[in-house]
Structures are given as structure tokens and as C-alpha cells.
Amino acid sequence: MKKSFFLESLYWLAGRMAVFCFVLSALALVLYLLGNFQEFLDATQILLLTLLRLTLLAGILSALTYAAVSFALGRPRAGRLVLCFLSIAYSGALLLVTGFLSAWFQLPN
């Protein structure tokens, strides 16, 4: 019974964490893009890129956890899993772009 309670709690937490990280990464991306046009300080831009990279990594990990736990519980919902994998694709693509931006600006990892 405890295993089921643990998986249920992990299912709940991973799903909400994936949505939170998705929204936070979208917000950080918007702030970074607005900062380019508003000419934010370089330190602020680096902070936004670092925040974006961390939220994207956390989003990928939580979405993968959500998908794995949903299969472990035996109730993979097709609609939610499609959104989960779209979130993983979005996060992976943006993580790749931020890596290229870091290399372009020669920022420390």
C-alpha cells in the first residue's frame, strides 16, 4: 500500500512540477527576449539565461518522471502524455539554443 501511495504522490508532484517549470521557462524566455530589446544589463541577461537553463533541465526531468510514473501506475492518459512529450521537445530545443547562445557569448557553463 505504501508503494502505491508513494507512486501516487510522485505522480501528482511530477505533473505539477512539469507544468510549473514549463510556465517558468516560458516566462524567463519572454523576459530574456524583452531584455534584448530593452537593453538589460549583461549580468541580468546572463542570470536570465542561467535561470532558463535550470528550469528547462528541471522541466525535462519532471516530465520524464511523470511519464515513467504514469506507465508504472498503469494509467497512461494519451492527452497528458502528448503534452508531456511536447514539453520535453520544447525544453530540449530551448536547452540546445541556450547552449549555443552560451557558446556564442562565451559564457561560463
N, C-alpha and C positions, 0 to 999 in steps of 0.2 A: 504494500500500500504506500510506503514512503517513496518508493521509486516513482510511482505514478504521480504522487504529489510533487516530487522534485521536477519531473518532466513537465507537468502542467505549469508549475511556476516558471521554469525556464522558457517554456513556450510563450507564456504571457510576457515575460521580461524581454525576450529576444525580439518579439514582434514590435513592441513599443519602442525598444531601443533602435531598431532599424528605421522606424518612421521618424523618430527624433533626430537621428544622425542625418537622414535624408533632408529633412527640413533645415537643420543647422548648416549642412554643407551648401544647400541652395542659397541660404541667407549669406553665408561667407563668400560665396561666388558673386552674388549681386553686390555686396559691399566692396569686393575687390575690383569688380568692373566699374562701379561708380567711383571708386578711389582713383582709378586711372584717369577718368575724365575730370575729377575734382582736384587732381594733383595732390593726393595724400603724401605724407612723408614716407621716405623709403622704409623706415623702421615699421611703420604701420602696414605697409604693403607686405613686408616680409612676415609680420605677425599674422596677417590675414591668410597668406599662403600656407603658413605652418598650421594654423587652425583648420584650414580647408583640408590639408593633407591628413591631419589627425582624425577629423570627423569622417573623411572618406574611408580611412582604414577601419575605424570603429564600425562604420555602416556596413562595410563588406563582411566583417567578422560576425556582426549580429545578424545580418541577413542569411549568411551561410548557416549559422547556428539555428535560426528559425526554420530554415528548410530541412535541416537534418532532424531536428526535434519533431517537426510535423510528420515526417516519414516514420520516425521511431514510435510516435504515438498512434500511427496508423490512420491518420486523417488528413491526408494532403488535399487541401482545397485548391482547386485549379486556379481560380481567380487570384487568390492571395499569393500563390507560388509564382504566377506570371509576373505580378507586381514585384515580388521579391527578386526574381531574376532580372527584371528590368532595372531595379535599383542597383543590383550588383554590376550590371553592364554600365550604367550611368556612372557609378562610383569608380569603376575600373578605368573607364575612359578619362574621367576627370583627373584621376590619380596619375595617369600617364601624361596628361597635359601639364599638370603641376610639376611633374618630374622634368619635363622638357623646359618649362619655364625656369625652374631652379637651375638647370644646367645652362640655360641661355643667360641668366643673370649672374651665374657663378655663385649661387648661394650655398651656404653650408647645409648638409643634409641634417 
